[in-house]
Amino acid sequence: MSELPTGAVTFLFTDIEGSTRLWEEHPDVMRLVLARHDAQLRAAIETNGGVVFKTVGDAFCAAFHTPREAVEAALAAQRNLRSAQGSAVHQQLPLKVRMAIHTGTAEVRDRDYFGPPLNRVARLLAAAHGGQVLLSLAAQELVRDDVPPTVGTRNLGQHRLRDLQRPEHVFQLTHPELPTEFPALRSLDLLPNNLPQQVTSFVGREKELKDVKEILQRTRLLTITGPGGAGKTRLSLHAAADMLVAFPDGVWVAELAPVSEPTRTPQVVATALGMKEDPARPLLDALIDHLRPKRLMLILDNCEHLIDAAASLAAAILRNCPDIQILASSREALNIEGEATYRLPSLALPRPSDTVALSTLTQYDAVRLFIERATAVSPTFMATNENAPSLAQICHQLDGIPLAIELAAARVRSFSLEELCNRLNDRFRLLTGGRRTALPRQQTLRATVDWSYDLLSAQERVLLRRLAVFAGGWTADAAEAVCADEAVEGWEVIDLLTQLVDKSLVLAEEQGGKTRYRALATVRHYARDRLQEEGELEPSSARHREWFVALPERLRVQLPGELRREHVEALESELDNFRAVLERCERDAPEVGLDLASKLELLWFRGGFLEEGRSWLSRLLRVDQEGGGAVNSAVRLRALILLSHISSIQGDTGFACRAAEEAYRIAAHREEPRQLAEAAGMLGAAYDMANHLEQAQEHYQEALRLWRDLGEPVKVATVLGNLGNAVFSAGDLRAARAYYEESMNMARELGHRKQEAWAAGNLAAVELRDSRVEVAMSLTALAVRIMRELGDRHYLVQSISHMASVVGAGGDMARAARLLGAAEAIRASLGIRAAPYGAEAYHRTVREAREELGEAAFLHEWEQGRVLTLEQAIQCGLEGVGAGAGVGACC
């Protein structure tokens, strides 16, 4: 494949005039004609040194090292296309291909080009007619003295092209074999319109632009909705400019933002159309009569503050003027018959967790917009791999809102990206200083949100303020519980919430068949400031804390039985809210915080947040200790047991033992058998992980006795499995087998699938030690399938290295090496240490795989495994094992 030209590149863009109509009218013939067209275009381009870097439908995008090559390719293509007109097929369906040539410097990424030169050549192409070849001034200057005498250029003068910041001096390529006379160019200067000259380039939005134009093909009224600053106006103008040629009577923009009186709405539209008022006639009647015979597009821009008036006017026009199309922009829909709506999302932006190499970030529209605007205000600005992390964080914090990004980019004159990123917490003071010519509400970020807030009803404002206490989103139930009081009753919350969604201040998103709501960070910051100003922050935060402290227990009741995936997912979806509550508790309610952190055990373990769980427990325990130890001893005991468990898994066995020992002392002092059994079991586990096997067995036996006395068979099954681990590590395989089998059989009878899986997996290790590989594989498969169904990520991570040992023992060392690499990488990403009782098998498998494969092949497979996801690693381990494997394997 040819290398793409770099540096100063000459671009040749082509497309077929009226191809959509030709496909609709002659689909069969079009297939034949288009095949020849594609072959001729590609041959002409490649023969003259060009590279086709993109095709979109019948359009070709090619790049050349020199303008002469592009001109020769265009001439060859047009001449070949004209010579083909004599064939029977082409006589039936002649094609007219328009072309445009421009030279400039563009960025190369993934065999594609990006940058202003691409916009310019595309706009030049849109102005051309079929059979015509247009050149920009830049290309014409370079080529005029470097072509044969038969080739010339005709000066067509300056033209205002769609969405370009400055007019383009356009030239037409001439040759004796090509037609010379064409209609006037399809430029904004020659077609009727009042579209404003754009002072900045239009960045990104390719998909959105395509969507809007497609919708406009099948509806007479489209309203683009979205939050303030999302770019609704710019997208409307851009789409209308692209469709200008379809409207003989033009495209006309009625800007409603400056209008405060609804009755003036028809007057603004009439003024935009150049109408003169007749005092003897009602203005609306005159406007309807003026529009009735015309075929034009009317843009009603910024309707939200005049929503009823704009809706009435649009309905009257659609009802009486059959060839008028309306494109509206508003923060909420007009809600009239025949309306289609398009909610404009934020610009595509990277997540903070994404790779932050600059080459990766520039694929996102939000980042590209920031870089382009920053370069415009500070020509010395440079985006680099060093400041790329700050650049990604800025775009993420600003939610990909174009206005916010443009305001932030203007600040690179005063701050580095790192400083700018750190200052965004005070965004409403920082992001000021928009263009003086912009509407006042577009000159600062706060003014933009003020505009939306002031349009709300009193109750809508109350709800928006109170929703600011949520972090990361909320459910309808949570909104009702947290936001309702005497000012806004519970039954009103859902209706008001829906109204805020309609007005683009709240986003509704479906996740797993359920609706969650969230506010953009900018809106949330604004609403939180207003909440504090109104003196409502404390009571709203208290209701928020009350709801989320009680949520884990509610979920446990709603999702009864042992671990369920839905339970973990429900907790994980509220992680940001739990974090917000825990932060507040750390300041003023450590006992409530410790109780909540302990109840989130399922989230920390099964959701893969062990380090965070440990951090919260440690911080809250430290706050209590520094405050004199006022936390209830039962709450502290539960927190210490959980903290010891997490620390053991992470390999910090010394800390785990100390936490478990403190928990055991508290339990012994309280003389409560259940708590003592929990503490004894945890102390046994901590000693087990620390390889203090005699002490581990001693405390396991104590816990076993207590649970038997308490009549808790599930707990008995769990401790039996743990005893099996301790004696297995001590080398007593016979005792280990007995404990594991008793634990597994008891768990199966009780329907406790989690413990059945744990015991089956551990029993597999015994079977593997006895060289019963097939039985070990069946037991492992049983355990993994149960835990995958239950969503237990912690167990599944631990199981990968065990599957490697079983697979290796079965003779497939290459697959074993891949699993070993996957186990190492996934454990490291989640902060989980390998269980000690599996260490011997793990190290033996590593050693045997190295010996059998050789170092180079081993490392290759290892690296292949390191990039596997958890699910991919599981599939790799289960390869070749039947779906029913493992059922009844212990019998």
C-alpha positions, 0 to 999 in steps of 0.5 A: 500500500502506497505511503500517504504524502506528508507536508504540503499535500494536494488534495483531489476530492470528487463526487457524482452530481445527483447520485442519490436521485440516480440510485433511486431512479436507476438502481440496476444501471447505476451499479454497472455505471458506478463500477466503471466510474470507480475503476476509472477514478482509481486508475487516473489517481494512482497512475498520476502518483496519487493515493486514494485515502478514503471513499464515501459512497461514490466520492473519492478523496485522494492525496498527491505530492504535487498540484501538477499530479492532482491536475493531471489525475483530474484531467485524465479522469474527466477525459476517461469519463467523457470517452465512456459516454459513448457506451450503451450503458453510459448513454442510458445513464451519463454521469457528471462528476465534479472535482476540487483541488486544494493544497495545504498541510494536514495531520496524518492519522490512521491513513486519514487526513485531518485539518482545515485543508480537508474542510476547504477542499470539501467546501470547494467541491460542494460549490462545483457542478458536474463535469467541473474541476475547481482549484483553490488559490493555493493550488492554482498559484503552485500549478499555473506555470507547471502544466502543459500549454493546453491546460489553463485556469479561468478566474471565477473570482472570490466566493463565500463557501459554506462554513469557511472563515474567509472567502476563497478565490476560485479557479476553474480548470480548462482543457480543449476536451472539457466543457467550459460553461457552467452555471454560477457556483453554488456559493453563499454569495450567489444563492439566496440566504442570510447565513452568517459568515463563520469566524471559526472553523466547524470541528467534528460533528460528522455523524451529527451533521449526517444524521440531521441532513438525513432526518431533514429528507423525511420531515418538514420540522426538525428541532435540534435540542441540547444543553446550552453551549452544545453547538445547536446553532452552529450545527443548524447553520452548517446543515442548512448551508449544505442543503442550500442548493435544494431550496430555490428561494433560499435559507433564512435564519431568524435569531430569536435569542435577543427577543424577550417579547413572545408577540415579536416572534413573527416580526423577527421572522419577517425581518429575516425574510426581508419583508416590509410590514403592512400596517393594514394587515395582521403580520402573521397573515402577511407572513403566511401569504409571503411564504405560501408560494415559496420553497425555502428553509427557515431556521428558528434559532434559540426558541427555548425562551419563546417556546409557545410563540415559536411553536404556534408560529411553526405550526401555522407555517407548516399548516399553510405553506406546503413547501416550507421546511423549518429547522429549529434549535432549542433546549426543549422540543416545540411539541407540535404535530409533525415535529422530529427532534434530534438531541445533540450530544456533547462532543466525543471526548476521552475518558480519564482512564483512556490512553493519553498519548496525543496521537490517541487523544486527537481522535476525539472531537472535543480535543481537536476543538480545544487544540484548534481554538487554543492555537488560534488565540496563542500561535505558540500553543503546542499539544504534546505527549507531556501535557496530553493528560491535562488536555484529556482531563480538561475536556472530560471535566467540561463534558465535551461542551463546545462553548465551555471548551472554547472558553477554556482554550482562550485561557491558554494565553494565561495558563499552562494546561496543567494550571488550567486543569487545576483551576477548573473547580472554579470554572464559572469564574475562570471561563469568562471572556468570550467574544465581545460580539457573541450574545451576552449569554455566550460570553461566559459559562455561567451566563449560559447556564443562567439563561437556562435556569432563568427559564425554569419554573419555580419548582423546576429550579428547586428540583434542579438545585436538589439534584446537585447532591447526587454524584454520578447519576441517580434513579427515579426512586432516589430522586423522589426520596432525596428531593421531595418535601413540602415544597416539591411533593413526591408525586411531582418529582417524576413529572418535574424530572421529565421536564428537566430532561426535555429542557436538556438540563438532565440526561436520561440514559438506559442502562441494563433495561433501567433508566438512570439520570445524570446532569452534566458536570457544568450544570451540577456545579452551577446547581450546587452553587445555587443550592448553597445560596438558597441554604438548602445544601445541608438538608438535601445532603442529609436526605442523600446520605440517609438514602444511600446509607440504607441502600445496601440493605434495601438491595439485599432484601430486594435481591434475596439469596446469595451473591447475584450479579444484579446486586453487584451491578446495582451497587456499582452503578451508585459508586460515586454516590457512595463516595460522596456519602463516605467523604461527608461521613469522614468529616462528621460521622465516622460511625455512619461511614464505617457502617456503610463501608462495611455494608459495601463488602459485596462492592469492594470484593465482587466489583473489583474495588479492594484498594478503595474499600481498604482505603475508606475503612482505614481512613474512617477507623483512623478518624474514629481513633483520633476522635477518641474512639466513640464508634460503637464496638460492634461497628468497629468489629465488623469494619476490622474483620472486613479490613483484615479480609481485604488486606489478606487478599492484597498480600499485606498479611502483617496488617491483616493479622493485626486487624483480625487480632484487634477484632478478635479481642473486641469480640472476646470482650463482648462475649457474643458467640456470633461475633466471636465466630466471625472474628475467629474465622477471620483470624484463622484466614489471616494466619492462613495467608501469613502461612502461620498454619497451626494458628490458622487451624486452631482458630478455624476449629474454634469458628467451626465449633461456634458455628455448629453450636449456633446452627449455621450450616452455611457458615459451617460449610465455609469454615470447612473449606477454609480448613481444607486450605490450611491443611492443604498448605501443610501438605495433608492432602487426605485431610484437605480432600475430606474437608473440601468434599464435606464443604462442597456437598453441604453447600450443594444441599443448602443451595449455596452455590458460591461456597460450592464453587469455592470448594470445587475449585479447591478440590480441583487442586487436590485432584491435580496434585494426584494427577487426576487432570480430567477430574481437576478440569471438570471441577475447575470448569464447574467452579468458574461457570458458577462464579461467572454466573454470580458475577464474582470477579475476585474468584474468577481472577484467582481461578485463571492461574489455577486453570493454567496449572490444569491446562498445563498438566493436560499438555497444552503449555502454550495455552497455559503460558497465555493464562499465566500472563493473563492472571498476572496482569489482571490480578495486578490491575485489581490489586489482588495477591495470589492465594498461598495454597495455589503458589506451588502449582503456579510456580511449577506451571511457570517452570514447566512452561518455560522448559517445554516452550523455550524462553522466547515462545514462553514470553510470546504467549505470556504477552499474548495473555497479558492483553486478554480481558477477564472474560477472554481469559476465562474462555481461553481456560475453558476451551474444549471443556463441555458445557456440563463438565464438572456436574457431580464431579466430586461423587 
